[in-house]
Amino acid sequence: MLGVRLLCGVPLFFLMIGILWMDARYGSGWGLACVQAIACTLGAREFYRLSKVQGFKPFAIIGMVAVALLYLVQEYSTINPPIPGIPGYDYLLFGLFVVVVLLFQLCRYGHQGPMGNVSITVMGVVYFWLLLSFMGRMRHLEINHGWEYDGLEFVFVFFTGSKICDIAGLLVGKRFGYHKLWPSISPKKSWEGFLGGMAASVGLIAVIILFHPGSAFAAIGWAKALPLGIILSVLGLLGDLVESGFKREGQLKDAGSSLPGYGGMMDILDSLLLNAPVMYLYLVFICGARPVI
């Protein structure tokens, strides 16, 4: 299982590095936005399929289209801000999406569980767009210290720190995982694996500061940068447990089968979803990062 996971995970990692390199070369966030749109649309598809197993009837196609469009409109709105005082175009589109879902439910009046169906449809978009949209917003942050790739560095640490935590947690837990963390939700998770993942996330940031003194995290400083590794590991674990809870409700081991060794796209994204808004807020309010545009 571990070998298959690495065989699938390493190409995904280098794909993300390639996307960030392209965005850096062309000074754009469109590459990242497109990857988010594709990955999260697939994740929403699995989410809606999982909800159907539990008896809901969401408007899956509307939700998936909304997720894809929202990432693209968000990037456009970031580059071309609307009139001052007007919400971003992505939030306007989200409001329109909710109206459309309610009208479709009205046309389907008489079916059981209308509130549940609407709620699950909207929740799919909140889960796979609103939360991870902060990853794209990180791309446009800077510390203003002379290094022009702050936003890309934030995204790199966000993604790599979350995933290296997963891998280290798996390796340490497999070898030393004697104390179960929450067996009723995720039987294989252990406290030892969690601490191993946390050490890996903190270690990644420490290595960047030590070997790249001109980086954004070096400018932020040890005292504010290292806690981000702890945040990434704690919320990555909680995101994984949230998704495991969804799967257990549907009595499924994996959300999908599109990625060997992982399961589905939900299993790839779970550790990122809770982390994205919290890391963005930490960078802005604790570390002093500000939007470039």
Helices and strands as residue ranges (DSSP letters): H 2-26, H 30-53, H 60-79, H 89-107, H 114-125, I 126-130, H 133-138, E 141-142, H 150-176, E 180-182, E 186-190, H 191-211, H 216-220, H 222-249, H 265-273, H 275-285, E 290-291
